[in-house]
Amino acid sequence: MVGLLGKKLGMTQVFDEKGNVIPVTVLQLGPCYALQVINKPDSGYCALQLGFDERKTKGLTKARSKFFEKTGIKPQRFIQEVRLPKEELGDCKVGQVIDVDVFKDVARVDVQGTSIGKGFQGGMKRWGWHGGPKTHGSMSHRRPGSIGSSADPSRVFRGRHLPGRMGNQKVTVKNLKVVSIDADKHIIMVKGAVPGCDNGYIIVRKSKKKVKAHK
């Protein structure tokens, strides 16, 4: 298994053997239920559909309610697909419970979450602009100013930094070190920050990027 669903509980700090302070994020991973095994030629890929965080049946659509009745699993609030190699997918079955034990031998993980939404923001907050002159009658303290040429090319180039919606985007933080795992409470601690607010849903995968050794 290379991925698991969970939620971000918050941040705290722990101490290592030498007494150094390590800032960590506490994550609750699982227990997740295998809802569907995707291994069909027409799909073009192999994956395992996981469900996390049990919810009430009230409010479910008829199609979703029938789906959970067919699988025999209680309704889940957070449902995502996790890609798996074809050889590992053969051992997975619908209804199987997957918990944090799958990361017991993993040193580093990638965490994907939705960043905190900050609404519509100006360029100085969104992109870190320095701003215009502050004195001598200037009226363009926080304005964008000129954003393109006139006759040629007579348009604004794609990717220009401008005011707009900030946050509320899918963000992945890679190569976070696993500090500790508590299998009984389904909790894992990783060094550093994780995108999203407290109690926000996340996807944790085994990191594929190799870490360079320090000389």
Phi and psi in degrees as a GROMACS rama.xvg file:
@    title "Ramachandran Plot"
@    xaxis  label "Phi"
@    yaxis  label "Psi"
@TYPE xy
-114.041  4.64488  VAL-2
-155.932  156.655  GLY-3
-154.781  149.446  LEU-4
-96.6928  153.588  LEU-5
-173.369  -161.842  GLY-6
-141.568  153.699  LYS-7
-86.3835  123.395  LYS-8
-91.5374  -30.3527  LEU-9
148.039  -175.427  GLY-10
-115.995  151.521  MET-11
-154.822  -164.208  THR-12
-141.134  148.303  GLN-13
-130.186  170.312  VAL-14
-119.233  139.044  PHE-15
-87.8161  -171.673  ASP-16
-64.1776  -27.9562  GLU-17
-90.0478  -0.306825  LYS-18
88.689  8.43504  GLY-19
-78.4983  142.244  ASN-20
-81.6861  131.092  VAL-21
-119.956  115.585  ILE-22
-73.8501  127.319  PRO-23
-130.508  155.344  VAL-24
-110.372  131.226  THR-25
-92.335  124.476  VAL-26
-121.226  136.987  LEU-27
-99.3502  117.682  GLN-28
-114.781  116.496  LEU-29
74.8461  -173.473  GLY-30
-70.5475  137.521  PRO-31
-106.226  151.006  CYS-32
-112.85  135.605  TYR-33
-77.0495  111.147  ALA-34
-92.4276  -30.666  LEU-35
-158.274  139.149  GLN-36
-105.136  115.148  VAL-37
-100.733  106.462  ILE-38
-150.83  50.9275  ASN-39
-108.796  146.048  LYS-40
-60.5899  -33.3962  PRO-41
-73.7712  -19.3984  ASP-42
-73.6856  -35.7796  SER-43
82.9818  3.66847  GLY-44
-157.424  167.617  TYR-45
-117.22  130.73  CYS-46
-155.677  166.369  ALA-47
-123.373  122.45  LEU-48
-85.131  120.61  GLN-49
-110.804  150.286  LEU-50
-124.614  143.026  GLY-51
-142.531  147.314  PHE-52
72.7573  94.3212  ASP-53
-62.9067  142.062  GLU-54
-133.806  173.114  ARG-55
-79.0206  155.605  LYS-56
-71.5665  -27.5381  THR-57
-62.4413  131.442  LYS-58
98.0864  -10.964  GLY-59
-74.8576  147.899  LEU-60
-70.253  161.455  THR-61
-63.9099  -39.6821  LYS-62
-65.126  -42.9162  ALA-63
-67.7764  -38.279  ARG-64
-64.2709  -41.8428  SER-65
-65.6397  -34.2258  LYS-66
-62.9731  -45.1771  PHE-67
-70.6676  -33.1423  PHE-68
-64.3107  -37.5529  GLU-69
-67.6524  -39.7534  LYS-70
-78.9634  -20.3949  THR-71
77.3649  19.8071  GLY-72
-112.675  142.565  ILE-73
-64.5798  149.236  LYS-74
-55.9788  138.659  PRO-75
-115.068  144.728  GLN-76
-84.1166  -38.9852  ARG-77
-112.557  116.433  PHE-78
-125.496  126.34  ILE-79
-146.104  159.149  GLN-80
-100.435  139.395  GLU-81
-119.954  121.743  VAL-82
-68.5727  141.717  ARG-83
-139.764  148.929  LEU-84
-62.9048  151.278  PRO-85
-61.6361  -35.3429  LYS-86
-69.2683  -30.2726  GLU-87
-81.6395  -24.6283  GLU-88
-71.652  -21.9048  LEU-89
-65.8219  -24.8655  GLY-90
-87.9676  -8.22331  ASP-91
-86.5197  142.774  CYS-92
-133.345  152.006  LYS-93
-65.5982  133.227  VAL-94
94.4922  -6.58983  GLY-95
-68.1021  137.677  GLN-96
-94.9215  128.537  VAL-97
-122.106  128.101  ILE-98
-123.95  -168.206  ASP-99
-70.7669  -9.07477  VAL-100
-61.254  -19.7412  ASP-101
-67.5568  -14.605  VAL-102
-105.568  14.1315  PHE-103
-66.8798  -26.9481  LYS-104
-108.54  16.1307  ASP-105
-100.355  130.629  VAL-106
-90.2852  -34.5361  ALA-107
-137.585  147.184  ARG-108
-134.621  160.859  VAL-109
-108.833  131.776  ASP-110
-116.942  126.457  VAL-111
-114.746  130.181  GLN-112
-150.531  178.982  GLY-113
-101.826  121.27  THR-114
-66.3805  158.222  SER-115
-67.4935  128.825  ILE-116
-75.3388  134.212  GLY-117
-116.704  8.42393  LYS-118
75.6127  -164.254  GLY-119
-79.6808  122.886  PHE-120
-127.08  154.824  GLN-121
-76.8359  174.288  GLY-122
-66.656  -31.3126  GLY-123
-68.1819  -39.8163  MET-124
-80.5423  -37.081  LYS-125
-77.0376  -38.7127  ARG-126
-120.909  -1.68921  TRP-127
77.5295  30.2996  GLY-128
-61.7576  150.573  TRP-129
-80.883  -22.6341  HIS-130
91.3972  170.09  GLY-131
-88.3547  -173.021  GLY-132
-60.3031  145.789  PRO-133
-97.8838  -13.3641  LYS-134
-131.442  -171.33  THR-135
57.3276  38.2827  HIS-136
75.6713  13.4305  GLY-137
-66.4354  138.599  SER-138
-115.227  16.0239  MET-139
-123.444  54.4045  SER-140
-65.2294  -45.6369  HIS-141
-125.212  14.7883  ARG-142
-82.5409  158.847  ARG-143
-66.9436  -34.3061  PRO-144
79.1314  -157.258  GLY-145
-68.6513  135.272  SER-146
-120.433  0.697027  ILE-147
-173.055  174.515  GLY-148
-82.2052  173.024  SER-149
-94.8463  -85.3557  SER-150
-72.477  -37.951  ALA-151
-133.337  116.956  ASP-152
-91.0225  3.70583  PRO-153
62.6476  35.0842  SER-154
-163.496  170.391  ARG-155
-99.8416  128.278  VAL-156
-67.3324  146.652  PHE-157
-64.4527  140.336  ARG-158
92.3218  3.57468  GLY-159
-63.0275  131.863  ARG-160
-72.845  117.139  HIS-161
-139.845  167.62  LEU-162
-60.6108  152.959  PRO-163
171.071  -169.084  GLY-164
-68.7477  135.726  ARG-165
-120.005  133.066  MET-166
83.0889  -166.24  GLY-167
56.7415  44.097  ASN-168
-128.911  156.791  GLN-169
-74.4901  123.552  LYS-170
-128.557  137.647  VAL-171
-119.567  124.55  THR-172
-104.227  124.549  VAL-173
-103.288  156.247  LYS-174
59.1725  46.4074  ASN-175
-85.2727  131.56  LEU-176
-75.4689  132.96  LYS-177
-80.2095  116.989  VAL-178
-87.1488  -47.573  VAL-179
-156.918  159.837  SER-180
-134.575  131.439  ILE-181
-116.859  96.8709  ASP-182
-67.1417  -31.6539  ALA-183
-66.8959  -35.8547  ASP-184
-100.111  2.29622  LYS-185
60.068  42.1845  HIS-186
-120.968  140.524  ILE-187
-131.989  139.971  ILE-188
-111.353  130.134  MET-189
-120.912  147.305  VAL-190
-77.5592  127.53  LYS-191
104.289  -174.199  GLY-192
-95.0132  155.324  ALA-193
-126.186  138.004  VAL-194
-64.9526  148.829  PRO-195
105.354  169.463  GLY-196
-89.7503  171.437  CYS-197
-62.3399  139.649  ASP-198
70.3405  13.0647  ASN-199
-82.1149  146.817  GLY-200
-76.1506  145.036  TYR-201
-139.641  163.602  ILE-202
-123.656  124.689  ILE-203
-112.415  127.454  VAL-204
-125.767  156.288  ARG-205
-66.7187  131.611  LYS-206
-71.1014  134.239  SER-207
-97.8974  -20.3147  LYS-208
-77.3239  132.189  LYS-209
-81.8309  139.603  LYS-210
-92.8114  129.064  VAL-211
-72.3779  136.355  LYS-212
-77.3141  137.21  ALA-213
-78.1852  136.866  HIS-214
